[in-house]
């Protein structure tokens, strides 16, 4: 990763490390390969996503329930696409 990473980006990257395999399988590849190149809107949405509780994230990724905003749902679909193709 570059030296040009902002403090806010560092915080989001740190917060994305969950220690829960079911979530890390989606967050890790995104952070390593896409996050720093994302536009500001997507970075904000990801920052909002990583602030959520693990049970909510699991429900959203497993499509048990819907995220509160469509932007979050679209980002979740994108993260799933990166992993599952």
N, C-alpha and C positions, 0 to 999 in steps of 0.2 A: 504494500500500500504506500501511497505517496506521502511526502512530508506536508503536503498541502491540505491535509484533512483538518477540517474545522473542529473546534471543541464540541459543537453540537453533533456533528457526524460521529465523532469518537464516542460520545455518550450513547447514541443510537446503536452503534456497532456493539458496544459493550452490553447494552440492554438486550440485544438480540440473542445473546448466549443464554439459553434457557436451562440446559441440562436435562431437558425432556426430549428424548429421541424423536417422538412423534412430531414435535414442533421444529427441533433443530434440523431435521431432514429437509425442511423447506427454507428455514431462515439462513442456514450456513451457506448453501450455494449462491443464494441471492446476494448476501453480504459480500462474499468473496468475488463474485463475477459481475454483479450488476449495480449494486447500491450506489457506489461512488460516481457512476456514469449516468444515473437517473436524473430526470429533471427535478426541479424544486418541489413541484406538486406531488410527485411520486415519493420523494424523500419525506415530505411532511406526512403523507399517508402511511408510509412504513413506520415513521416515528410514532404515529398514533397507534398503529397495529402492535408494536412491541411493548406499548404501555398497558396493554390489556392483560387480564388474568389468564393463566394457562387453561382452566376449564372452558372459558369462553372461546379461546383460540382453538382448542380441540373440537368443540362443537361446530365452529365455523368451517374449519378445514375438513371435517368429516361430514359437513352439510346436514348436521342435526338441527341447527338453527341458523338464522340469517344475521350477518353483521348489521350494526345500526345505520351504516351509510353505504350507498352503492359503490363509492370509490374504494372502500375497504374490500368489498366483495370482489371487485375487479382485480385488485392487487393480489388477493388470495388465489384467484383463478390463474393469474400470471405466475405466481410462485409455484403452484401445482404443475403448471405447464412446463416450467423449467426443469422440474424433477421427473415428471412422468412423460413428457413429450407431447 
